[in-house]
């Protein structure tokens, strides 16, 4: 059986996100606590890898438009394969900050470049295909918290050994990412005007190794400054990125502070892992369907409704203290996040210029990582000064603000489309 580049990319994505997620969920908050870090320090440690994404996602996307996707994916794979083995060496939370800065390079590069590749191959069914790619990565994200929680629970009497085992598993997955990426035939940015599909993906496999090593012809004109100015001037695109940043703000609060909130109200490490995994598997199951829905019925209304529903859901976490209640809320949050995320990346691809998919996805990655960085950081400060529920209340406020501003930019987009 010959796998298409798309299917191979999905497999690499699953391994990559498993490795990335098990490094932090639920291990990272517990490791910070084990090293005597307070909630504010936890927020800082959780935020720094996303801060790396802010800095490097856009340059990675710009470079992938010019030198090819495969080279950039290999850079990310090297980081995936090496960073996990540094965690057991940490003896203070400050060491974890340095490790997270380095580890953050992997996803900062991988996600926008891989999404740009999917956008190149599938133009008329972007929502559905990006949903399937996301589902593949989310399968890794789903398995990671449950696996990490199980391993930590097995070594509950010896936390240091538990952390060591978790990060050895994380490193093994990272090495697998590198080995798989070396064989990955990722196509160069599309240069045709017609829509690409599964047949085009398979046909391109024979030529992708040559294309991936050469500059992308579509993006060769202009320079990175003009690409950047073009993106910044696209207000509907930037507003859509901001909505996804708000979603990541709330998700950062959820994944960072749910473990501590759950421990405080009496849940076990196993139950915490189940809640985190339930949220991820809900997103994974629904994203392709909701992506197809956005292909057929329009993306902006779906994005708006999902953002509002996410705000209501994250607000309720501050009030719920039982395992069944937190599990149900985690699943509902997965549904509302899927509503937004299934449409956002495809909407960004729709709004971007042809041949600039890498830079557009890089911009999306940078802006959403601003939200992912701010969520744990500001959530940690709110939790430190006002108590754990304040972190969830702050996340809800950010989502409601994003939902209030989003429709104005989309009216502008419709006006531009009529023009």
N, C-alpha and C positions, 0 to 999 in steps of 0.2 A: 504494500500500500504506500503510495506516494502522498505525502502530506503537502498541502499548499503552504505558502509563506504565512498566510493568515492563521492557519491551524498551528503551525510551529510557533508563531509569535504568541498565540494564546497559551501554549504550553510553557514557554519561557516566562511569560507573565505570571502564570500560576506559581511557579517556583520562586520567582523574584519577590512577589508580594508575600508569600508565605514566610520567606526568610526575613523580610523587612518587618512584618507584623509580629512574629514571635519574639523579635528582639525587644519589643516594647509593650506588648499586651498579652497577659497582665504583668509580665516580669518587671518592666521598667519602673512603674510606681513603687512596687514592692522592693526593688533593689535600692532605689533612692531612700526609702524608709529604713532599710537594713543598714545603709551607710550613714544613718542619722541625719538625713535631709528633712527640712520642714516643708509644708505645702508650697510656699513661695519658691523654694529651690526645686521642688518637683515640677512646678509650672515652667521654670526656666530650662530644666533638662529636657522636658518634653517638647519645648518650643524650638530648640536650636536646630534640629534636623529640618524642620519646616522652614526655618530661616535660611538654611542652605538652598532650599528650593526657590525661595524668593530671588536669590542672587543668580542661580545657575540655570533655572528652567528656561528662561528666555534666550540666553546665549546658546544653550544646547539646541533649542529649536531652530534658531537662526543658522547655526552651523550645520544642522542636519539638512536644511534646505540647499546647502552649497556643497558639502563634501559627502553626503549620503547618510542614510539612516544607520547602516550596519556599523560604521566606525563609532558612532556615538553610543550605540547599544553595547558595543564591546567595552567601552570605557566604563559604563555603568556596571557591567558584569564583573569587571575586576574589583570594583568597590564592594559589590555584593559578596564576592568570594573572600575578601580579606577583613572587612570591618568586624564581623561577629567575633573573631578570635581575640579582639582587644578588650571586650567587656569583662572577662574574668580577671583582667589585670588591674581594674579600677579599685582604688581603696578609698576614694572620697567622691562626693557628687560632682566636684569640679572636673575630675577625670572623665566622668560620664559626659559632661558637656563637650569636651574635645572629641570624644568618640562619636557622639551623636552628630557633631558637625561634619565629620568625615563620612559617616554612614549615610547622612542625608543626601550626599552627592548622587548616590545610586538611584533613588527614586526621582530626584530632581531631573536627572537626565532621561531615565527610562520612560517615565509616563508620557511626557509631551511628545517624545520622538516616536514612541509606539502608537500613540493616538493619531499622530500625523500620518503614519504609515497606513493605518486603517482608513483614514479619510482619503488617502490617495487611491486606494484600491476600490472603495465603495462610495460613490457619489450620490446615488439616488436612494440608497437605503442606509444612510449613515447612522441614523438613530438605532436601527436594529443591529447592525454589525458592530457599532461601538458598544452596544449593550451586551452582545455576546462576548466581545473581548473583555469588557469589564466583569462579566460573570466569571470568566476564566480566572481573572486576577482575584476576584472576590472569593472564589473557592479556596484559594490559598489563604486569603485573609480570614475566611471562616474557620479553616482547620487550625490556624495558628493559635488563637486564644485558648481553644479547648486543649490542644496539645501542650501548650505552655502551662496552663493551669493544672493539667494532669501530672506533668513532670514535677512541678513545684509541690503539688500535693503529695506525691510519692516520697519526696525527700523533705517533708515538712519538719522532721526532727533535725535536719541538717541543711539550713537554707543555703549555705555557701555551696554545698554540693549540688543542690537543686538548680541554682543559677548557672553553675558550670555546665551541667547537662543540657540546660535550655540553650545556652549559647553555642555548645558544640553541635547541637541539632541545627541551629540557625546557620552556623558556618558550613555544615554539610550541604544544606540547601543552596547556599550561596555559591559553593564550588560547582554544584550541578548547573546553576544558572550560567556560569562561565563556560563550562564544557558544552552546554546546549547552544549557547550563543555563537560559539566558534563554527558551528555547523548551520547556523541560521541564514537562509538566503532571503534577506530583506530587500524588497524592491526599492529602487530610487523613486523620488517624487514623480507622479504621473505627468506626462507631457502632452497627452491627448486631451481633446475636448469632450470626448464621449465618456459615458459612465463606465467605470470599471466594475467587474463582478468576479464571481468565483472562477470563471474560465480564464479571465485575464490574470488572476492571481496565480493560477497553476501555470499558465503559459510563461509568466515572467520568471518562474523559478530557474529556468535555464540560463538567463542572462543577468540575474540580479547580482552575482558576485562581481562582475565587471562594473556594472552601474554603481554599486554601492561604494566602490573605491574611487569614483570620479566625481567631480563637482556636478551638482544637479543642474541640468540645462535650463529648466524653467526659472529657477531663482538666480541665475547667474547675472541677470541685468540688475542695475541699481547697486546699492550698498546697504550695509546694516543700518545706517542712520536713516535712510529713506524708508526702509522697512519698519523701523521703530516708530517714526513719525506717522506713517500710514496707520499703524495699529492704534497709536494713542489718539489719533483723530477720528477713529471709528467709534463713536459714542455708544451705539447699540451693542457693539461687541464688548466694549469695556464695562458697560452696565451689566451685561450677562455674566462676565467674569466676576463682577462684584457680588452677584447673587450666590455664585458658587463659593466665593470666599466666605460669605455668611454661613452657608451650610457647613463648610469645613471648620469655621469658628465653633459652631455648636457641636460638631462631631469631635473636635479636639477636646472640648470640655467633657463630653460624654465618655470618651475612651480613657481620659486621664483621671477623672474624679469619680466616675462610677465605682471603680474598685475600692476606693477609700470610703465612699459613702456606704457601699454595700457591707464592707467590713465593720463599719461603725454601727450598723443596725443589725449585725449578727449573721450575715451570710458567710458561707465558707468560700474558700478559694475555688473549689469545683463549681459552685453556683455562680460565682462571678464569671468564670470562663464560659459557662453556658449562656449567660445573658449577653456577653460580648459576641459570642459566636451566633446566637440567634439573630442579632441585629444584622450581622454580615450576611448570613444565609438568606434572610428575607430580601435584602438588596439583590443578591446574586440571582435568586429565582425570578424576581419581577423585572429586572432591568431590561432584558431583551424584549419582553412583552410591552413594557412602557415605552421603550425606544421605538418599536414598531408603531405604537399608538401615536407617538409624536410625529412620525413620518407621515401618517395619514390625516391627522387632525390638527396639526399645528403645535409648535413648541411653546410659545410664550404663555398661553393660558395654563398649560400644565406646569410650567416653572413657577408661576405665581401661586397657584393653589398648593403645590408641594411645599413652598417656602412658608406659607401661612400655617399649614398643618404641622410642619416641623417645629415652628415656634410654640404652638400649643402643646405639643408632645414633650419637648424638652423642659417646658415650664412645670409639667407634672412630676418630673423626677424629683423635684425638691420636696414633694409631699408624700411620696410613696416609700414605704420601708419594708415591705414584705417581698419574699422571693417571687411568688406568682405575679405580683403587681409590677415589679421591676422587669421581669421576663416579658410580660405583655407589652409594657412600654418600649422595651428594646426592640421588639418586633414591629410595633407601630412606627417607631422612629426609622427603622429600616425601610418600611413602605414609603414614608414621606420623603426620605432622602432619595430613594430610587425614582420617585416622581420627578424630582428636580434634576438629578445627575444624568438620568437617561436621556434628557432632552438638551442639557446645557452644551456638552461637547459637540453634538451634531449641529446645534444652533450656531456655535462659534465657527464651525467649518462652513456653514451656509453663509455666514456674514463675511468671511475672509476672502481675500483675493486668491484666485487660482495660482498655485505654485508657491503660496506663502503659508501652507498648512502647518509647517513646522514652527514658524515664528508665531502664528496665531495660537497654537497649542502651548507653546512656551510661555506666551503672555498669560494664557489661562492658568498654567501651572504656577507662575510667579505670583499672580494675584490671589489665587486660592490658597497658596501657601502663606500669604500674609494673614489670611483668616485663620489658617491652621496654627500659625505661630502665635497670633494674638489670643486665640481661644485658651490654651493652657496657661499662657502668661498672665493675662488679665483674670482668668478664672482662678488662678492660684492666689493672686492678690486679693480678690474678692473673698475667697474661702479663708484666707489668713486673717483678714480684718473683720469679716462679718459672718463667718461660718460657711459650711459646705453648701447649703441651699442657695447662697448668693451667687455661686458660680453658674448654676443652672438658670437662675433668673436673668443674669446678665446675657447668657447665650440666647434666651428667648427674646430679649429686647433687641439684640442685633438682627435676628431673623425678621422680626416685625418691621424694623426700619428698612431692611432690604426689600421686603415685599411692598412697602409703601412707595419706594422710589422706582422700582422696576418698570411699571406700566408706562411711565413717561418716555423712557428711552425706546420702548417698542413702538409707540405711536410715531416717533421720529423715524424708526426703521421702515414702517409701512409707508410713510410719506416719501421716503427716499426710493422705495420700491416702485411707487406709482410714477415717480419722476423718471 
